[in-house]
Amino acid sequence: MELFWTILNTVLFILFIIVCFKAAIIIRKELGFWSFLFLVACLLSLAINKNDDNREEKLFNFQNRIGVQKPDSIGKFILTEDVLSNSVLSKISLRVKFENRGDSLSIVSGQVYRTGFFNGSQWICRSIDIVPGEGGGYHYKIVGTLRWTLMGYCLYNEPIDFKGRISVNRN
C-alpha cells in the first residue's frame, strides 16, 4: 500500500509541475512578468511545510535535567532500540535511553523515528509509555497516527498503536 501511494503521489506531483509550468508560460505571455512572479511566489509558499510539530521523529524526555552531563557520566547511559514497523519503503523504530544507577535503571528518554523513503504518508507520534516488566525488560506502548496525504491534502488519519517488550543489556 505504501509503495503504491508513493508512486501515485510522485506521478501526480510531476503532472502538477508540468501543468504549473505551462500555466506560468501562459500567464507570462497574457498578463506579464509581475503576474507570473506572483504565481510562482504563491506556489512556493504552498510547497513549504510550516508545521514543525508533525515531524517524522519525536523525542520524549522522561526526566528533567538541568546542566551539562559530566564527561565521566557518559558511560552510565544505555541505549536500546527496537523496530516497531518494517515495510518495503520505510521503518519505524523506538530508541530508549536508560541511566545505569548501580543496581537499578532509570528511563531518561524515548524516541520514535521513521527512516526510509516515504512520500504520501507521515508518521506522527502522540505518546510513549514505558513501564518495567519482569526479567529486567520493559514493556512499551506507543500511540501515533499515520497521516495519508495526496498532493499535500490529508485524506485519512490512521491511528496506530505499537505494544511490545524491550530488553536492556547492561554490558
C-alpha distance (Angstrom), angle and dihedral (degrees) to the residues before:
residue distance angle dihedral
M1 . . .
E2 3.80 . .
L3 3.82 92.2 .
F4 3.81 92.5 50.4
W5 3.81 91.3 46.8
T6 3.82 91.4 50.3
I7 3.81 92.7 49.9
L8 3.82 91.5 47.0
N9 3.82 91.9 50.3
T10 3.81 92.1 47.6
V11 3.83 93.3 49.8
L12 3.81 92.1 47.2
F13 3.80 91.0 47.9
I14 3.83 92.0 51.9
L15 3.82 90.0 47.8
F16 3.81 89.5 49.1
I17 3.82 91.2 51.7
I18 3.83 91.1 50.5
V19 3.82 92.5 49.1
C20 3.82 91.7 46.2
F21 3.80 91.2 49.3
K22 3.82 91.7 51.4
A23 3.82 91.3 44.9
A24 3.79 90.6 49.8
I25 3.82 90.9 53.3
I26 3.82 91.4 49.6
I27 3.82 92.3 46.7
R28 3.79 91.3 48.7
K29 3.81 91.6 51.6
E30 3.81 96.2 43.0
L31 3.81 104.7 33.5
G32 3.79 105.1 20.2
F33 3.77 141.0 -114.7
W34 3.83 97.8 -58.4
S35 3.81 93.0 55.2
F36 3.79 88.5 48.8
L37 3.81 90.8 50.7
F38 3.82 90.6 48.4
L39 3.84 91.0 52.5
V40 3.80 92.2 49.6
A41 3.83 91.9 48.7
C42 3.82 91.2 50.4
L43 3.81 92.7 48.6
L44 3.80 91.7 49.3
S45 3.80 91.6 49.9
L46 3.81 89.6 53.7
A47 3.80 91.6 50.1
I48 3.81 95.2 56.0
N49 3.80 114.6 87.8
K50 3.80 106.2 -141.2
N51 3.82 97.8 178.7
D52 3.82 106.4 97.7
D53 3.83 94.5 177.0
N54 3.80 93.2 73.9
R55 3.77 99.4 67.2
E56 3.78 124.6 148.3
E57 3.80 88.5 -122.5
K58 3.80 126.9 55.4
L59 3.81 129.6 -179.7
F60 3.80 122.4 -156.1
N61 3.82 116.9 -164.7
F62 3.79 113.2 -152.0
Q63 3.80 96.4 -173.4
N64 3.76 129.4 44.6
R65 3.78 108.2 -127.7
I66 3.78 124.1 -169.5
G67 3.77 120.8 -164.3
V68 3.77 134.1 9.8
Q69 3.81 123.8 -53.6
K70 3.78 114.3 -106.1
P71 3.82 114.0 -117.7
D72 3.82 92.3 -118.5
S73 3.82 91.6 55.8
I74 3.81 95.2 60.5
G75 3.81 91.7 85.4
K76 3.81 90.1 57.9
F77 3.80 93.1 71.9
I78 3.80 124.6 91.0
L79 3.79 121.3 -162.5
T80 3.82 119.9 -158.0
E81 3.77 129.0 -178.9
D82 3.80 135.6 -164.4
V83 3.82 130.0 -176.2
L84 3.81 110.0 -126.3
S85 3.79 99.8 -179.1
N86 3.79 130.2 6.9
S87 3.81 117.4 -172.5
V88 3.78 132.0 166.1
L89 3.81 94.0 -89.6
S90 3.80 107.5 23.1
K91 3.77 145.2 22.3
I92 3.83 130.9 -147.8
S93 3.81 114.0 -153.1
L94 3.79 138.9 -177.8
R95 3.80 120.9 -140.9
V96 3.82 119.2 -171.3
K97 3.80 125.0 -170.8
F98 3.81 118.0 -152.8
E99 3.79 130.4 -172.7
N100 3.80 114.9 -138.4
R101 3.82 107.8 -137.5
G102 3.76 100.8 179.6
D103 3.79 106.1 -88.5
S104 3.81 96.3 6.0
L105 3.78 137.9 56.0
S106 3.78 125.8 -138.1
I107 3.80 123.3 -160.2
V108 3.80 110.3 -124.4
S109 3.81 103.7 174.5
G110 3.77 144.9 -16.5
Q111 3.77 126.1 -148.8
V112 3.79 130.5 -170.7
Y113 3.79 115.7 -166.2
R114 3.77 139.1 169.0
T115 3.80 124.3 -140.3
G116 3.77 133.9 -178.9
F117 3.77 134.6 50.3
F118 3.77 113.7 -35.6
N119 3.76 128.3 163.3
G120 3.77 122.7 164.6
S121 3.78 96.5 21.2
Q122 3.78 132.2 72.7
W123 3.82 128.2 -165.6
I124 3.82 115.7 -141.8
C125 3.81 116.8 -174.5
R126 3.81 113.9 -148.9
S127 3.81 104.6 177.3
I128 3.79 144.7 -6.5
D129 3.81 122.1 -153.8
I130 3.81 118.8 -172.6
V131 3.81 122.2 178.2
P132 3.82 131.0 174.1
G133 3.79 115.6 -99.5
E134 3.76 136.0 -171.3
G135 3.79 122.0 -68.8
G136 3.79 97.2 28.1
G137 3.79 95.2 -64.7
Y138 3.77 131.0 116.1
H139 3.80 131.6 -132.5
Y140 3.78 119.0 -137.5
K141 3.77 137.5 -167.9
I142 3.78 120.6 -168.7
V143 3.79 121.5 -169.4
G144 3.78 120.0 -164.3
T145 3.75 147.3 139.0
L146 3.78 130.3 -115.1
R147 3.80 105.7 -150.2
W148 3.82 113.3 -154.2
T149 3.79 111.7 -154.2
L150 3.78 134.6 -179.0
M151 3.82 116.3 -159.8
G152 3.81 89.7 -17.6
Y153 3.80 96.0 -51.5
C154 3.79 117.5 116.2
L155 3.81 110.2 -124.1
Y156 3.79 101.1 171.0
N157 3.80 139.0 5.3
E158 3.80 109.8 -148.6
P159 3.82 113.4 -161.1
I160 3.80 111.7 -140.7
D161 3.80 129.5 -171.8
F162 3.79 124.0 -169.0
K163 3.80 120.5 -163.0
G164 3.74 126.6 179.8
R165 3.76 150.6 114.4
I166 3.78 128.4 -87.8
S167 3.80 123.5 -161.2
V168 3.79 124.0 -145.3
N169 3.80 120.3 -143.5
R170 3.82 108.9 -157.3
N171 3.80 94.7 -167.7
